[in-house]
Amino acid sequence: MKISGKFVWSSTSAKVLCESLGCTDPLEAIRLRSLRLIEKAGIERPPFSPYVLGLRLGINRVVFSPIGFDACLLPTTSGYEVQICSEHSRIRQNFSMAHEIGHVFFFEATGKSAIAKREKRIGMNGPDREEEFLCDYAASELIMPSFRFFRDVRYFGPSLGSIFELAKRYRASLRATTIKFAEMGLWKCAFVFWRLIGAGSDADFQLESCTRFGGLRLADHEGISIPKKHLLAAVESGRTVRGRELVQMGQLKDTYYIESVRIGSKSSSRVLSMIFADMDAEHLAYASRQYLAQPTNQKQLFEEND
């Protein structure tokens, strides 16, 4: 539900979760419960294994099999069992496991469900599906806990190189890493995923997803576009392309510093762009790159995040 442009949580499960943890905001409750679980497991630095965390919460059995969905949480007499699709990448399996831990957080507050819960849209839930959205948030918080992730983001600084390094360090997908990076709010920047469609003179780029840009949700606008030549240069070169470009967001136009890099093969390309609006964007991005003496292998990351 939205009131005057602000999201208001309305589900009973979200309210009960908040009451059980003494919080007024479900996101705050998720962060608190995730932190307590991580402390209980004694994990002090990344990667934060959702399998270790799940065991501490009573998920006593994890089964990998070629099921036709992301994951399934099954209540048992001694706790829980989680089934995870064996055909998905390790990174996606990690997120699915962490998402199911989020459901256990709710069961702690509302009572254990007696029904198996199959998941098909893990990582793709909007706020209109409150509990699923909050379980996605729990997954990101368990894999990339804010208390630690914030420090690493501040240390590495704003650049695409930082995104690849953080994704590798936390064993998270590029998409989840960009969302979490933007959520930290240290700089006014947004991350956009594009997919190349067509070829030759018919080549164009289709927006796949984007993070918030400060307080602005780009996807809520009529569209976002940056010069096609900038994106094509990233595809053709296979290297990070940098520079100031004209960015259009609906009816808004301005010039921003952008970094873009191809992920995937040249024949089946996606492009990740960082749109950076801070006045000292170039200097901040340059300083960030100096910390990354050994850049992460982007091809390997793409294969794990697909």
Buried (B, 14 or more C-beta within 10 A) or exposed (E): EEEEEEEEBEBEBBBBBBEBBEBEEBBEBBBBBBBEBBEEBEBEEBBBBBBBBBBBBBBEBBEEEEBEBBBBBBBEEEBBBBBBBEEBBEBBBBBBBBBBBBBBBBBBBBEEBEEEBBBEEBBEBEBEBBBBBBBBBBBBBBBBBBEBBBEBBEEBBBBBBBBBBBBBBBBBBBBBBBBBBBBBEBBBBBBBBBBBEEEEEEBEBEBEBBBBBEEBEBEEBEEBBBBEEBBBBBBEEEEBBBEEBEBBBEEEEEEBBBBBBBBBEEEEBBBBBBBBBBEEBBEBBEBBBEEBEEEBEBEEBBEBBB
